[in-house]
Amino acid sequence: SMITAMIKSGIGMVEKIKNCIGIPIIVLFLTAFAWVAESNAGIDASVSFTPREMAWLEAHPVINAAPDPDYPPVEYFDTKGQYVGIVADYISLISERLGLRFNIVRLKNWDEVLEKARAHEIHMVTAATHTVQREAYLSFTSPLVKMPIVIIARQNETRNLAMDNLKGMKIAVVHRYAVNDFINNTYPGMDLFPVSDTQTGLRKVSFGTVDVMVANVATASYNIEKENIANLRIAGESGFVYNLAFAPTRANPELHSILEKGLGVI
């Protein structure tokens, strides 16, 4: 199955990166989906909807769902333009089990995903981490995937780093990812250097344009492996964990409860 293949790939990538560091990595994101089994075709008859949920589904026969377009291995679009990844598998399973129809909306970047959600131009974001700033326009289901956020530095940075060590350093973060809110709320005054995506941030660390990047271990390891970046290492843990969840907009509370029922039968 796709999930099994991704688990094996993820373990391989993390093991390679572990060879370059002096601290243990707890790969929480693997345990979050390792138990997910392939779906038997057909709708799960044990699921029942409330009258409000049924009315919402009748009014919205197609659910417009926007993923982060470049967030491997969580979710992304492959070279053929197909929506793939861990969360894509969840969407597929829930579609089968509940008989839902999702329209995957491909947007330019994460910024645009959040703007479309804020403007209620989509019904849901496929995967997002709760932050206080996002509560105004998104709600969040139970987590699908848990991923620790780590500090990535060049090999010549020999210290084991923590967030308190980063004051005065240039820190790459993907623009409007939850880690931005985490750092601003918990460690105000840090010198953040927003980048468009994880790949760009890792390259800037590799080239010395910035000192470190703070990013989730799964996407960082995927991109380090893909780009064959040999001079980076995971230098420490941030203490922050992404709890990725389905995130319907606040205008669609019925969708929130429908998605929770879908998670309950996987």
C-alpha positions as a printed NumPy array, in Angstrom:
array([[  0.   ,   0.   ,   0.   ],
       [  1.009,   3.623,  -0.354],
       [  0.969,   4.078,   3.431],
       [  3.253,   1.093,   4.011],
       [  5.677,   2.303,   1.341],
       [  5.781,   5.779,   2.879],
       [  6.42 ,   4.392,   6.357],
       [  9.396,   2.401,   5.055],
       [ 10.672,   5.423,   3.135],
       [ 10.286,   7.694,   6.165],
       [ 12.166,   5.279,   8.431],
       [ 14.99 ,   5.069,   5.893],
       [ 15.325,   8.83 ,   5.612],
       [ 15.324,   9.426,   9.351],
       [ 17.856,   6.657,   9.964],
       [ 20.243,   8.285,   7.475],
       [ 19.883,  11.665,   9.171],
       [ 20.358,  10.113,  12.617],
       [ 23.852,   9.11 ,  11.521],
       [ 24.744,  12.817,  11.317],
       [ 23.574,  13.914,  14.776],
       [ 24.396,  13.387,  18.4  ],
       [ 20.879,  13.34 ,  19.85 ],
       [ 18.075,  10.792,  19.599],
       [ 15.066,  11.569,  17.417],
       [ 11.629,  10.34 ,  18.457],
       [  9.791,   9.945,  15.194],
       [  6.287,  10.639,  16.441],
       [  4.894,  11.104,  12.967],
       [  5.385,   7.447,  12.131],
       [  3.34 ,   6.195,  15.078],
       [  0.47 ,   8.465,  14.137],
       [ -0.353,   6.622,  10.938],
       [  1.408,   3.278,  11.082],
       [ -1.793,   1.594,  12.249],
       [ -3.928,   2.83 ,   9.341],
       [ -5.096,  -0.164,   7.308],
       [ -6.178,  -0.27 ,   3.702],
       [ -9.901,   0.345,   3.34 ],
       [-12.359,  -2.25 ,   2.186],
       [-14.442,  -0.706,  -0.571],
       [-17.833,   0.556,   0.417],
       [-19.578,   2.828,   2.866],
       [-19.411,   1.994,   6.583],
       [-23.006,   1.314,   7.627],
       [-22.211,   1.988,  11.295],
       [-21.892,   5.734,  10.679],
       [-25.042,   7.806,  11.049],
       [-25.424,  11.519,  10.503],
       [-27.545,  13.988,  12.448],
       [-30.265,  15.906,  10.597],
       [-28.016,  19.001,  10.546],
       [-25.124,  17.003,   9.107],
       [-27.362,  15.425,   6.481],
       [-28.737,  18.829,   5.515],
       [-25.195,  20.181,   5.197],
       [-24.159,  17.276,   2.967],
       [-27.202,  17.752,   0.767],
       [-26.33 ,  21.433,   0.388],
       [-22.651,  20.643,  -0.219],
       [-22.422,  17.476,  -2.364],
       [-18.782,  18.31 ,  -3.128],
       [-16.357,  19.332,  -0.36 ],
       [-13.727,  21.802,  -1.551],
       [-10.532,  20.887,   0.296],
       [ -7.19 ,  22.672,  -0.125],
       [ -3.879,  20.992,   0.79 ],
       [ -0.463,  22.519,   1.197],
       [  0.76 ,  21.932,  -2.381],
       [  4.379,  21.203,  -1.398],
       [  4.592,  19.492,   1.986],
       [  6.048,  16.009,   1.45 ],
       [  5.626,  13.387,   2.782],
       [  2.499,  14.752,   4.491],
       [  0.81 ,  15.964,   1.297],
       [  1.89 ,  17.265,  -2.091],
       [  1.228,  17.04 ,  -5.808],
       [  3.441,  14.588,  -7.693],
       [  4.964,  15.07 , -11.138],
       [  1.681,  13.926, -12.702],
       [ -0.315,  16.484, -10.733],
       [ -1.888,  13.856,  -8.468],
       [ -2.588,  14.684,  -4.834],
       [ -0.544,  12.207,  -2.763],
       [  0.916,  11.729,   0.711],
       [ -0.136,  10.659,   4.188],
       [ -3.105,  13.03 ,   4.458],
       [ -4.189,  12.216,   0.893],
       [ -4.567,   8.604,   2.052],
       [ -6.752,   9.728,   4.963],
       [ -8.931,  11.743,   2.587],
       [ -9.285,   8.722,   0.305],
       [-10.252,   6.412,   3.183],
       [-12.833,   8.806,   4.603],
       [-14.28 ,   9.362,   1.134],
       [-14.771,   5.589,   0.789],
       [-16.056,   4.961,   4.313],
       [-18.538,   7.855,   4.449],
       [-19.401,   8.194,   0.771],
       [-18.116,  11.774,   0.635],
       [-16.899,  13.514,  -2.505],
       [-13.855,  15.771,  -2.129],
       [-12.68 ,  18.292,  -4.704],
       [ -8.964,  18.811,  -4.094],
       [ -8.225,  22.469,  -4.78 ],
       [ -4.639,  23.008,  -5.909],
       [ -3.43 ,  26.446,  -4.84 ],
       [ -0.103,  28.185,  -5.389],
       [  1.312,  27.963,  -1.852],
       [  0.428,  27.738,   1.84 ],
       [ -0.184,  31.489,   2.033],
       [ -2.928,  31.198,  -0.556],
       [ -4.441,  28.173,   1.219],
       [ -4.85 ,  30.179,   4.429],
       [ -6.179,  33.219,   2.575],
       [ -8.814,  31.126,   0.775],
       [ -9.825,  29.597,   4.104],
       [-10.051,  32.994,   5.779],
       [-12.236,  34.248,   2.903],
       [-14.432,  31.094,   3.109],
       [-13.657,  30.265,  -0.532],
       [-12.941,  26.635,   0.429],
       [-14.676,  24.34 ,   2.906],
       [-11.553,  23.017,   4.625],
       [ -7.781,  22.897,   4.833],
       [ -6.72 ,  19.272,   4.57 ],
       [ -3.997,  19.452,   7.249],
       [ -3.111,  22.214,   9.694],
       [ -1.793,  22.619,  13.213],
       [ -3.859,  24.534,  15.745],
       [ -2.593,  27.989,  16.69 ],
       [ -4.356,  30.788,  18.526],
       [ -4.02 ,  32.968,  15.426],
       [ -5.87 ,  30.431,  13.257],
       [ -8.77 ,  29.939,  15.666],
       [-10.527,  32.971,  14.182],
       [-11.348,  31.168,  10.947],
       [-10.504,  27.448,  11.313],
       [-11.599,  24.611,  13.588],
       [ -9.524,  21.484,  14.114],
       [-10.359,  17.795,  14.334],
       [ -8.457,  15.193,  16.312],
       [ -4.843,  15.007,  15.104],
       [ -3.968,  12.815,  12.12 ],
       [ -0.179,  13.072,  12.305],
       [  2.251,  14.182,  15.017],
       [  5.67 ,  15.5  ,  13.968],
       [  8.396,  17.017,  16.168],
       [  9.856,  20.356,  15.109],
       [ 13.658,  20.323,  15.031],
       [ 16.547,  22.748,  14.617],
       [ 18.632,  22.146,  11.49 ],
       [ 22.136,  23.564,  11.2  ],
       [ 25.284,  23.067,   9.14 ],
       [ 27.707,  20.319,  10.089],
       [ 30.269,  22.864,  11.324],
       [ 27.834,  23.93 ,  14.059],
       [ 28.949,  21.309,  16.564],
       [ 26.762,  22.337,  19.51 ],
       [ 23.497,  20.632,  20.407],
       [ 21.101,  23.547,  20.101],
       [ 17.901,  24.496,  21.885],
       [ 15.604,  27.417,  21.146],
       [ 17.281,  29.562,  23.815],
       [ 20.551,  29.251,  21.864],
       [ 19.087,  30.838,  18.737],
       [ 18.941,  34.463,  19.864],
       [ 21.095,  36.531,  17.526],
       [ 20.99 ,  33.855,  14.795],
       [ 19.158,  34.136,  11.482],
       [ 16.397,  31.522,  11.622],
       [ 14.675,  30.272,   8.466],
       [ 10.997,  29.344,   8.854],
       [  8.373,  28.698,   6.202],
       [  6.128,  31.739,   5.969],
       [  2.875,  31.371,   7.969],
       [  3.584,  27.815,   9.092],
       [  2.528,  27.156,  12.694],
       [  6.163,  27.234,  13.835],
       [  6.147,  31.007,  13.182],
       [  3.354,  31.504,  15.709],
       [  5.07 ,  29.122,  18.135],
       [  8.342,  31.076,  18.032],
       [  6.71 ,  34.511,  18.135],
       [  4.47 ,  33.518,  21.055],
       [  7.095,  31.643,  23.076],
       [ 10.407,  33.257,  22.104],
       [  9.654,  36.86 ,  21.1  ],
       [ 12.459,  38.869,  19.529],
       [ 13.954,  36.062,  17.455],
       [ 15.388,  37.009,  14.04 ],
       [ 13.051,  35.065,  11.751],
       [ 13.817,  34.787,   8.044],
       [ 10.6  ,  33.694,   6.245],
       [ 11.009,  31.446,   3.191],
       [  8.505,  30.11 ,   0.686],
       [  9.032,  26.399,   1.455],
       [ 11.169,  23.938,   3.427],
       [ 13.42 ,  23.153,   0.473],
       [ 14.337,  26.837,   0.077],
       [ 15.077,  27.178,   3.787],
       [ 17.352,  24.133,   3.853],
       [ 19.298,  25.457,   0.879],
       [ 19.804,  28.797,   2.636],
       [ 21.166,  27.007,   5.708],
       [ 23.416,  24.88 ,   3.49 ],
       [ 24.776,  27.955,   1.667],
       [ 25.209,  29.952,   4.897],
       [ 22.641,  32.621,   4.05 ],
       [ 20.929,  31.852,   7.378],
       [ 22.253,  30.089,  10.466],
       [ 19.551,  27.496,  11.138],
       [ 16.117,  26.364,  10.056],
       [ 13.315,  25.316,  12.395],
       [ 11.083,  22.779,  10.625],
       [  9.328,  19.46 ,  11.105],
       [ 11.517,  16.379,  11.03 ],
       [  9.513,  14.549,   8.345],
       [  9.573,  17.252,   5.672],
       [ 13.139,  18.241,   6.505],
       [ 14.401,  14.655,   6.229],
       [ 12.457,  14.145,   2.982],
       [ 14.012,  17.227,   1.375],
       [ 17.537,  16.565,   2.673],
       [ 17.338,  13.082,   1.156],
       [ 15.804,  14.294,  -2.102],
       [ 18.293,  17.146,  -2.573],
       [ 21.239,  15.093,  -1.263],
       [ 22.321,  17.96 ,   1.002],
       [ 25.374,  16.571,   2.76 ],
       [ 26.408,  19.459,   5.03 ],
       [ 23.329,  19.678,   7.279],
       [ 22.481,  18.001,  10.55 ],
       [ 19.651,  18.071,  13.083],
       [ 21.238,  19.988,  15.936],
       [ 18.413,  19.958,  18.462],
       [ 14.725,  19.777,  19.252],
       [ 12.476,  22.811,  19.568],
       [ 10.06 ,  21.391,  22.132],
       [  7.203,  22.006,  19.688],
       [  5.238,  19.243,  17.932],
       [  2.971,  19.636,  14.917],
       [ -0.4  ,  18.012,  15.572],
       [ -1.764,  18.035,  12.036],
       [ -5.537,  17.84 ,  11.8  ],
       [ -8.319,  18.375,   9.299],
       [ -9.257,  22.061,   9.532],
       [-12.723,  22.985,   8.259],
       [-13.549,  26.684,   8.235],
       [-15.577,  28.098,  11.122],
       [-18.468,  28.617,   8.701],
       [-18.857,  24.807,   8.413],
       [-19.249,  23.327,  11.922],
       [-21.215,  20.379,  10.531],
       [-18.219,  19.393,   8.413],
       [-16.093,  19.271,  11.545],
       [-18.36 ,  16.677,  13.179],
       [-18.662,  14.729,   9.895],
       [-14.874,  14.48 ,   9.588],
       [-14.55 ,  13.373,  13.22 ],
       [-16.961,  10.542,  12.467],
       [-14.817,   9.611,   9.486],
       [-11.697,   9.453,  11.637],
       [-13.603,   7.294,  14.104],
       [-14.094,   4.497,  11.559],
       [-10.513,   4.414,  10.248]])
